[in-house]
């Protein structure tokens, strides 16, 4: 067991803002539909509190989820795990199983590809991360070297 803590790379603010925008649009549709239903069915306006309270609950739930699960890449001394990325390939792996790491572009977006010894790959889009591209690559290299038992000079 190591005493090293995990290195966590979170969602980039731009990605989080887009996700929050989708949630807010869905909530706005819910409130609009409720308002129209109240007007058409001639219900008391107190019924509008239901979607408003539901909106508050959804926003608090989103905040909690992004606060606790808002990371994209988590790296420890033993391995890595990637979440929130479609088409990631192998979502987790041990550093000892990683053959090499390369930087490339996929669909005009910079990515880091971890190639595993069994032929699988892990593709991490760097623009999703709230970190500088070069800093992330250095962090991956450091973890990969330590995972293979190599030390910095």
C-alpha positions as CSV (number, residue, x, y, z in Angstrom):
1,X,0.0,0.0,0.0
2,X,1.3,3.4,-0.9
3,X,0.9,6.7,0.9
4,X,0.6,8.6,-2.4
5,X,-2.7,10.2,-2.9
6,X,-4.6,10.1,-6.2
7,X,-4.1,12.8,-8.8
8,X,-7.5,14.0,-10.0
9,X,-8.2,16.0,-13.2
10,X,-11.6,17.6,-13.2
11,X,-14.0,18.7,-16.0
12,X,-13.0,21.8,-17.8
13,X,-15.2,24.8,-16.8
14,X,-16.4,25.1,-20.5
15,X,-17.6,21.5,-20.5
16,X,-19.3,21.9,-17.1
17,X,-21.0,25.0,-18.3
18,X,-22.4,23.2,-21.3
19,X,-23.7,20.4,-19.2
20,X,-25.3,22.9,-16.8
21,X,-26.8,24.7,-19.8
22,X,-28.5,21.5,-20.9
23,X,-29.9,20.9,-17.4
24,X,-31.2,24.5,-17.2
25,X,-32.9,24.1,-20.6
26,X,-34.7,21.0,-19.5
27,X,-35.8,22.6,-16.2
28,X,-37.1,25.6,-18.2
29,X,-39.2,23.3,-20.4
30,X,-40.6,21.7,-17.2
31,X,-41.6,25.0,-15.7
32,X,-43.1,26.2,-19.0
33,X,-45.1,23.0,-19.3
34,X,-46.3,23.3,-15.7
35,X,-47.3,27.0,-16.2
36,X,-49.3,26.1,-19.4
37,X,-51.0,23.2,-17.6
38,X,-51.9,25.5,-14.7
39,X,-53.3,28.0,-17.1
40,X,-55.3,25.5,-19.2
41,X,-56.6,23.5,-16.3
42,X,-57.3,26.6,-14.3
43,X,-55.4,25.3,-11.3
44,X,-54.3,27.4,-8.4
45,X,-50.8,29.0,-8.9
46,X,-49.6,27.3,-5.8
47,X,-49.1,24.2,-8.0
48,X,-46.3,26.0,-9.7
49,X,-44.3,25.4,-6.5
50,X,-43.9,21.7,-7.4
51,X,-41.8,22.3,-10.6
52,X,-39.9,25.1,-8.8
53,X,-39.0,22.8,-5.9
54,X,-38.1,20.1,-8.3
55,X,-35.9,22.5,-10.1
56,X,-34.1,23.4,-6.9
57,X,-33.7,19.6,-6.1
58,X,-32.3,18.9,-9.6
59,X,-29.8,21.8,-9.4
60,X,-28.6,20.7,-5.9
61,X,-28.3,17.1,-7.2
62,X,-26.3,18.3,-10.2
63,X,-24.0,20.4,-8.0
64,X,-23.4,17.4,-5.7
65,X,-22.8,15.0,-8.5
66,X,-20.3,17.3,-10.3
67,X,-18.6,18.1,-7.0
68,X,-18.1,14.5,-6.0
69,X,-18.0,12.8,-9.5
70,X,-16.9,15.7,-11.6
71,X,-13.5,14.3,-12.3
72,X,-12.5,12.9,-15.7
73,X,-9.1,11.2,-14.9
74,X,-7.9,9.8,-11.6
75,X,-4.4,8.5,-11.4
76,X,-2.8,6.6,-8.5
77,X,0.5,4.9,-8.1
78,X,-1.2,1.6,-9.3
79,X,-3.2,2.8,-12.2
80,X,-5.7,5.1,-13.8
81,X,-9.4,5.5,-14.3
82,X,-11.3,7.6,-16.8
83,X,-15.0,8.6,-16.7
84,X,-17.4,10.9,-18.5
85,X,-15.7,10.2,-21.8
86,X,-17.6,8.4,-24.6
87,X,-15.3,6.3,-26.8
88,X,-12.6,6.2,-24.1
89,X,-11.8,2.5,-24.9
90,X,-10.4,0.9,-21.7
91,X,-11.7,3.1,-19.0
92,X,-9.2,1.9,-16.4
93,X,-5.9,0.1,-16.3
94,X,-2.7,-0.5,-14.3
95,X,0.4,1.4,-15.2
96,X,2.3,-1.9,-15.5
97,X,-0.1,-2.8,-18.3
98,X,0.5,0.4,-20.3
99,X,3.0,0.0,-23.1
100,X,3.4,3.6,-23.9
101,X,1.6,7.0,-24.0
102,X,1.3,9.1,-27.1
103,X,-0.3,12.5,-28.0
104,X,-2.3,12.9,-31.2
105,X,-5.4,14.5,-32.5
106,X,-8.8,12.9,-33.0
107,X,-11.5,14.9,-34.8
108,X,-9.2,18.0,-34.6
109,X,-9.1,17.7,-30.8
110,X,-5.9,16.9,-28.9
111,X,-5.9,13.6,-27.0
112,X,-3.5,11.4,-25.0
113,X,-3.7,7.7,-26.0
114,X,-2.5,5.1,-23.5
115,X,-1.7,1.9,-25.4
116,X,-2.0,-1.2,-23.3
117,X,0.0,-4.4,-23.8
118,X,-3.1,-6.4,-24.7
119,X,-3.8,-4.2,-27.7
120,X,-6.5,-2.0,-26.0
121,X,-6.2,1.7,-25.8
122,X,-7.4,4.5,-23.6
123,X,-8.2,7.8,-25.3
124,X,-8.3,10.9,-23.1
125,X,-9.5,14.2,-24.7
126,X,-7.3,16.9,-23.1
127,X,-9.8,19.7,-23.8
128,X,-12.2,18.1,-21.4
129,X,-9.8,18.6,-18.5
130,X,-9.3,21.7,-16.4
131,X,-5.6,21.5,-16.8
132,X,-2.9,22.7,-19.2
133,X,-2.2,20.2,-22.0
134,X,1.5,20.0,-21.3
135,X,1.0,19.7,-17.6
136,X,-1.4,16.8,-18.1
137,X,1.1,15.0,-20.4
138,X,3.9,15.5,-17.8
139,X,1.7,14.1,-15.1
140,X,0.8,11.0,-17.2
141,X,4.5,10.5,-17.9
142,X,5.4,10.8,-14.3
143,X,2.8,8.3,-13.2
144,X,3.8,5.9,-16.0
145,X,7.4,6.0,-15.1
146,X,6.7,5.4,-11.4
147,X,4.3,2.7,-12.4
148,X,7.1,0.9,-14.3
149,X,9.5,1.3,-11.4
150,X,11.5,4.1,-12.9
151,X,12.5,7.1,-10.8
152,X,13.2,10.7,-11.8
153,X,16.8,11.8,-11.8
